[in-house]
């Protein structure tokens, strides 16, 4: 609601009642001092003065002045000689009567000033509350465009303005608090912004507030007149200017951070790809060079060289495939096509494909009864599960056990892969799903690209699920993939 100074206007009947109450109170004092308690003139004057002070502290100036005049007349008529007449014989009583009237009016005036100051302080308090509420609404927005769209509505709600319009110079756009609430034309707003006024301007029933921040001017704000002080309008303009500048600074900072992160990832990708691709290429080149330089090489050694070429070519193909897959997931080029799938068939197909990679390791599957058919992209989840199994095989010792389990908890399907490898240090568990990250202890001893877990995580999140890890160093790790059912 807009802030409006209270006028304290009362209906005539209520005013008459108050005047009657004051008259009755004064007459009651006269009756008390004339019939019950006989006191001197000074006590009577002080009593009347006390009644005037109480009235001035409770009601407005007009009532206390009326009571002051009434008490002066009653004091003169009933307590100053000659009693019963509105005349004074002793000149000293004139001085006393005049002092009484002056004191009464002065007390009434001071009390009225106190009332006004208290009301002004209350108005300032309400204005500060509205400014605080408005600033909180502005701080909720970090994006400059969302902030510009939300500011007019927030200002109208906080201060009760009928309409608000905001012109942002950088975007050359106008935002309003609602349809059909145009205050001034777009051309007039742009003109006001180009003129660079330093203070609030009143224009056809609205106020145009320049948004100035040092030497810069983000734009102008136009609001309908809400009865506030000029300082409040300037404070509103300052808050909007600061909020727009803050959002722009955050956006610039985010872009800079994104650029730095992109550069860091690019460097990490180049380092990883260079190292991982160069290793199989070096092996292939060495094997081919050996075969080419020694045509009479015994058949077993030739077969060994050809096997190196085959294995390293497959590894090279796998690395390139992972890089392409990661790039597609980052670019959101992969579309998830969900269809109800049988979880048991998916696990058996994945296990059959991984059988050659297990190389004599014990493999166990634990499947809960009555698993529902789960909507998923079978090929993508198969890829994620394969990456987790490859990771388990790579880091677990020969003849150890790798377990694949499926369970149904609440509204989620849980697929877990457990190995008996060296485990993951607690400090590194937060980073194992980052692209190209590899544990410090195994970066050189175990081959890998650092993309498998990141790919699995991206696939799960694309399904609305996720992946987590629990590990006990020295005893193994358990990776759990979950999907909504």
C-alpha positions in Angstrom: 0.0 0.0 0.0 1.2 3.5 -0.7 2.3 5.6 2.3 -0.2 8.4 3.0 0.1 10.8 5.9 -2.7 10.4 8.4 -5.1 13.4 8.5 -6.9 12.3 11.7 -10.3 13.5 10.3 -13.2 12.4 12.5 -16.9 12.4 11.8 -18.8 15.3 13.4 -20.6 13.1 15.9 -17.3 11.7 17.3 -15.9 15.3 17.5 -19.0 16.4 19.5 -18.6 13.4 21.8 -15.0 14.4 22.6 -15.8 18.0 23.2 -18.6 16.9 25.5 -16.2 14.6 27.4 -13.7 17.4 27.9 -16.4 19.8 29.0 -17.8 17.2 31.5 -14.2 16.6 32.9 -13.6 20.3 33.4 -17.0 20.8 35.1 -16.3 17.7 37.3 -13.1 19.3 38.6 -15.0 22.5 39.3 -17.6 20.6 41.3 -14.9 18.6 43.1 -13.0 21.7 44.2 -16.2 23.8 45.0 -18.1 21.2 47.1 -15.8 18.4 48.2 -12.2 19.4 48.4 -11.6 23.1 49.3 -8.2 24.1 47.9 -6.5 27.3 47.0 -6.3 28.9 43.5 -2.8 27.5 42.8 -4.0 23.8 43.3 -6.9 24.4 41.0 -4.8 25.9 38.3 -2.3 23.0 38.5 -5.2 20.5 38.3 -6.6 22.3 35.2 -3.2 22.4 33.7 -2.8 18.6 34.3 -6.1 18.0 32.6 -4.9 20.0 29.6 -1.6 18.1 29.4 -3.4 14.7 29.5 -5.7 15.9 26.7 -2.8 17.2 24.6 -0.9 13.9 24.9 -3.9 11.8 23.9 -5.8 13.9 21.3 -5.0 16.7 18.8 -4.2 20.4 19.2 -7.8 21.6 18.6 -9.1 19.7 21.7 -6.4 20.9 24.0 -6.8 24.5 22.9 -10.5 24.3 23.5 -9.9 22.8 26.9 -7.4 25.5 27.7 -9.9 28.3 26.9 -12.6 26.5 28.8 -10.5 25.9 31.9 -9.4 29.6 31.8 -13.0 30.7 31.8 -14.0 28.3 34.6 -11.0 29.2 36.6 -11.9 32.9 36.3 -15.6 32.4 37.0 -15.4 30.0 39.9 -12.1 30.5 41.7 -10.8 34.1 41.1 -12.5 37.0 42.9 -15.0 38.3 42.3 -16.4 34.7 42.2 -19.3 34.2 39.9 -18.3 36.9 37.4 -15.9 36.9 34.4 -14.0 39.8 35.7 -10.8 40.1 37.8 -10.3 42.8 40.5 -6.7 42.1 41.5 -4.2 42.8 38.7 -2.0 39.9 40.0 -4.8 37.5 39.1 -4.6 38.8 35.5 -1.0 37.7 35.4 -1.9 34.3 36.9 -4.7 33.8 34.4 -2.6 34.9 31.4 0.2 32.6 32.5 -2.2 29.7 32.9 -3.7 30.2 29.4 -0.2 30.6 27.9 1.1 27.5 29.6 -2.0 25.5 28.5 -1.6 26.6 24.9 2.2 26.0 24.9 1.8 22.5 26.3 -0.8 21.7 23.7 1.5 23.0 20.9 4.5 21.0 22.2 2.4 17.9 22.5 1.1 18.4 19.0 4.7 18.7 17.7 5.6 15.5 19.4 2.7 13.8 17.8 3.8 15.0 14.4 7.4 13.9 14.9 6.3 10.5 16.1 4.1 10.2 13.0 7.0 11.3 10.8 9.3 8.8 12.4 6.7 6.1 11.9 6.4 7.1 8.2 10.2 6.9 7.9 10.2 3.4 9.5 7.6 2.1 7.1 9.5 3.6 4.2 12.7 1.9 5.4 10.8 -1.4 5.7 9.5 -1.1 2.2 13.0 -0.3 0.9 14.4 -3.3 2.7 11.7 -5.6 1.3 12.4 -4.2 -2.1 16.1 -4.7 -1.8 15.6 -8.3 -0.8 13.5 -8.9 -3.8 16.2 -7.4 -6.1 18.9 -9.6 -4.5 17.0 -12.7 -5.4 17.8 -12.2 -9.1 21.3 -12.7 -10.4 20.6 -12.7 -14.2 20.3 -9.1 -15.6 17.4 -9.9 -17.9 15.4 -11.7 -15.2 16.2 -8.8 -12.8 14.9 -6.2 -15.3 11.7 -8.1 -15.8 11.1 -8.6 -12.1 12.0 -5.1 -10.9 8.8 -3.2 -12.0 6.5 -5.8 -10.4 8.6 -5.9 -7.2 8.5 -2.1 -6.9 4.8 -2.0 -7.5 4.2 -4.7 -4.8 6.6 -3.2 -2.2 5.5 0.5 -2.5 1.9 0.1 -3.8 2.6 2.0 -7.1 -0.2 1.8 -9.6 2.3 1.3 -12.4 6.1 1.0 -12.8 8.2 1.1 -16.0 11.9 0.4 -16.3 14.1 1.3 -19.3 17.5 -0.5 -19.4 19.9 1.3 -21.7 22.2 -1.6 -22.3 19.4 -3.8 -23.6 17.5 -0.9 -25.1 14.3 -2.5 -23.7 11.4 -1.3 -21.5 9.8 -3.5 -18.8 6.5 -2.7 -17.1 4.7 -4.0 -14.0 1.8 -5.3 -16.0 -0.1 -5.1 -19.3 -2.2 -2.0 -19.7 -0.3 0.0 -17.1 1.7 2.3 -19.3 2.8 5.5 -17.6 4.7 7.2 -20.4 5.7 6.3 -23.8 8.9 4.4 -24.7 10.2 7.4 -26.6 9.8 9.6 -23.5 11.6 7.1 -21.3 14.5 6.9 -23.8 14.6 10.7 -24.0 14.7 10.9 -20.2 17.6 8.4 -20.2 19.5 10.3 -22.8 19.2 13.7 -21.0 21.0 12.4 -18.0 19.0 14.3 -15.3 20.5 14.2 -11.9 17.3 14.2 -9.8 13.8 12.9 -9.8 11.5 14.6 -12.4 7.7 14.9 -12.1 6.0 14.3 -15.4 2.2 14.1 -15.9 1.4 12.5 -12.6 4.4 10.2 -12.5 8.0 10.4 -11.3 10.9 9.7 -13.6 13.9 8.5 -11.5 17.3 8.4 -13.2 19.3 5.3 -12.4 22.8 6.7 -11.8 25.8 4.8 -10.5 28.9 7.0 -10.5 29.5 8.2 -14.1 27.3 5.4 -15.5 23.5 5.5 -16.0 22.0 2.1 -16.6 18.6 3.6 -17.5 15.6 5.3 -15.9 12.6 4.1 -13.7 9.2 5.6 -14.0 6.6 5.2 -11.2 3.2 6.5 -10.4 3.2 9.1 -7.6 2.7 7.3 -4.3 2.9 10.1 -1.8 6.5 9.4 -0.7 9.2 11.8 0.1 11.7 12.7 -2.7 14.5 10.9 -0.8 12.5 7.6 -1.1 12.3 7.9 -4.8 16.0 8.6 -5.0 16.7 5.6 -2.8 14.5 3.4 -5.0 16.5 4.5 -8.0 19.8 3.8 -6.3 18.7 0.3 -5.3 17.7 -0.5 -8.8 20.9 0.9 -10.3 23.0 -1.1 -7.8 21.0 -4.3 -8.4 21.4 -4.0 -12.2 25.1 -3.3 -11.9 25.5 -6.2 -9.5 23.7 -8.6 -11.8 25.8 -7.4 -14.8 29.0 -7.9 -12.7 27.9 -11.4 -11.7 27.2 -12.3 -15.3 30.6 -11.0 -16.4 32.2 -12.9 -13.6 30.3 -16.1 -14.6 31.4 -15.7 -18.2 35.0 -15.2 -17.2 34.8 -18.2 -14.9 33.2 -20.3 -17.6 35.9 -19.2 -20.0 38.6 -20.2 -17.5 36.9 -23.5 -16.9 36.6 -24.1 -20.6 40.3 -23.4 -21.1 41.2 -25.6 -18.2 39.1 -28.5 -19.5 40.5 -27.9 -23.0 44.1 -28.1 -21.6 43.2 -31.2 -19.6 41.6 -32.8 -22.6 44.7 -32.1 -24.8 47.0 -33.4 -22.1 44.9 -36.5 -21.5 44.3 -37.2 -25.2 47.9 -36.5 -26.1 49.2 -39.0 -23.5 46.5 -41.6 -23.9 46.6 -41.6 -27.7 50.4 -41.4 -27.9 50.9 -44.5 -25.8 49.0 -47.0 -28.1 50.4 -45.2 -31.2 53.9 -45.7 -29.9 53.3 -49.4 -29.3 51.7 -49.8 -32.7 54.6 -48.0 -34.4 57.2 -50.0 -32.6 55.5 -53.3 -33.5 55.1 -52.3 -37.2 58.7 -51.1 -37.3 59.9 -54.4 -35.9 57.9 -56.4 -38.5 59.1 -54.2 -41.3 62.8 -54.2 -40.3 62.9 -58.0 -39.6 61.0 -59.9 -42.3 62.6 -63.1 -41.2 61.3 -62.8 -37.7 60.2 -66.1 -36.2 56.4 -66.8 -36.5 55.7 -66.7 -32.7 57.3 -63.2 -32.4 55.4 -62.0 -35.5 52.2 -63.2 -33.9 53.1 -61.3 -30.7 53.8 -58.1 -32.7 50.5 -58.5 -34.5 48.7 -59.0 -31.2 50.2 -55.8 -29.9 49.0 -53.9 -33.0 45.5 -55.4 -32.6 45.2 -54.7 -28.9 46.6 -51.2 -29.1 44.4 -50.4 -32.1 41.3 -51.5 -30.1 42.5 -49.4 -27.2 42.9 -46.4 -29.5 39.5 -46.9 -31.0 38.0 -47.1 -27.5 39.7 -43.9 -26.4 38.4 -42.1 -29.5 34.9 -43.5 -28.9 34.9 -42.3 -25.3 36.1 -38.8 -26.3 33.3 -38.6 -28.9 30.7 -39.9 -26.4 31.8 -37.4 -23.8 31.6 -34.6 -26.3 28.0 -35.6 -27.4 26.9 -35.8 -23.7 28.4 -32.4 -23.0 26.7 -30.9 -26.0 23.4 -32.6 -25.0 23.3 -34.1 -28.5 22.3 -37.5 -27.2 18.5 -37.8 -26.8 17.2 -40.2 -24.1 14.5 -42.5 -25.6 12.8 -44.1 -22.6 11.0 -47.4 -23.0 10.1 -50.0 -20.3 13.0 -52.4 -20.2 13.6 -55.8 -18.4 16.4 -55.2 -15.9 17.5 -58.8 -15.8 17.9 -59.0 -19.6 20.0 -55.8 -19.5 22.3 -57.1 -16.8 22.8 -60.5 -18.5 23.6 -58.8 -21.8 26.1 -56.5 -20.2 27.7 -59.4 -18.3 28.0 -61.5 -21.5 29.7 -58.7 -23.3 32.1 -58.1 -20.4 32.9 -61.9 -20.0 36.2 -61.6 -22.1 37.3 -58.6 -20.1 36.8 -60.4 -16.7 39.8 -62.6 -17.5 39.1 -65.3 -14.9 37.7 -63.0 -12.2 34.8 -64.3 -10.3 31.6 -62.6 -11.4 28.4 -62.6 -9.3 24.9 -61.3 -10.1 22.4 -60.6 -7.4 18.9 -59.7 -8.6 16.0 -58.9 -6.3 12.7 -60.6 -6.9 9.8 -59.0 -8.8 11.9 -56.2 -10.3 9.6 -53.9 -12.4 10.2 -53.0 -16.0 11.9 -49.6 -15.8 11.6 -46.8 -18.4 15.1 -46.2 -19.7 17.2 -45.8 -22.8 18.6 -49.4 -22.9 21.7 -48.5 -25.0 22.7 -45.6 -22.9 22.2 -47.4 -19.5 24.1 -50.3 -21.0 27.0 -48.0 -21.8 27.0 -46.6 -18.3 27.0 -50.0 -16.7 29.8 -51.2 -19.0 31.9 -48.2 -18.0 31.4 -49.0 -14.3 32.2 -52.7 -14.9 35.4 -51.8 -16.9 36.5 -49.5 -14.1 35.9 -52.3 -11.5 37.9 -54.8 -13.6 40.7 -52.4 -14.2 41.3 -51.6 -10.6 40.6 -55.0 -9.0 43.3 -57.7 -8.7 43.1 -60.9 -10.7 41.0 -63.7 -9.3 39.1 -61.2 -7.2 35.3 -61.0 -7.2 33.2 -58.4 -9.1 29.5 -58.3 -8.2 26.6 -56.8 -10.1 23.4 -56.3 -8.1 19.9 -54.9 -8.8 17.4 -53.8 -6.2 14.1 -51.9 -6.0 13.9 -49.3 -3.3 10.9 -46.9 -3.2 10.5 -45.3 -6.6 14.1 -46.1 -7.7 16.0 -48.9 -9.4 19.4 -49.4 -7.9 22.2 -51.0 -9.9 25.4 -51.5 -7.9 28.9 -52.7 -9.0 31.2 -53.9 -6.2 34.8 -54.7 -6.5 37.6 -55.8 -4.2 40.2 -53.3 -5.4 42.4 -50.9 -3.5 39.5 -48.5 -2.8 39.3 -44.8 -3.1 40.7 -42.3 -0.7 37.9 -40.3 1.0 39.5 -37.0 -0.1 39.3 -38.2 -3.8 35.7 -39.6 -3.7 34.3 -36.1 -4.5 36.3 -35.9 -7.7 36.2 -39.4 -9.3 33.2 -38.4 -11.5 35.0 -35.3 -12.9 36.2 -35.6 -16.5 39.8 -36.7 -16.9 40.3 -37.1 -13.2 42.3 -40.2 -12.1 43.5 -41.2 -8.6 46.9 -40.0 -7.6 48.1 -43.5 -6.8 47.1 -45.2 -10.1 47.7 -42.5 -12.7 50.8 -44.1 -14.0 50.4 -47.8 -13.0 46.9 -48.4 -14.5 45.9 -47.3 -18.1 42.8 -45.2 -18.4 41.3 -42.0 -19.9 39.5 -40.6 -16.8 36.3 -40.3 -18.9 34.4 -43.6 -18.0 32.9 -42.5 -14.7 32.1 -39.0 -16.1 30.2 -40.6 -19.0 28.3 -42.9 -16.7 27.3 -39.9 -14.5 26.1 -37.9 -17.5 24.0 -40.7 -18.7 22.4 -41.3 -15.4 21.6 -37.6 -14.9 20.1 -37.4 -18.4 17.7 -40.1 -17.2 16.8 -38.0 -14.1 18.9 -40.3 -11.9 22.4 -40.3 -10.5 25.4 -42.2 -9.4 27.3 -42.4 -6.1 30.3 -44.2 -4.7 31.1 -45.7 -1.3 34.6 -47.0 -0.7 36.7 -48.4 2.1 40.4 -48.0 1.2 42.1 -51.3 1.0 38.9 -53.3 0.8 37.2 -52.2 -2.4 34.5 -49.8 -3.8 30.8 -49.9 -4.6 29.4 -47.7 -7.3 25.6 -47.4 -7.3 23.6 -46.2 -10.3 19.9 -45.2 -9.6 17.1 -44.6 -12.0 13.5 -43.4 -11.3 11.0 -46.1 -11.9 
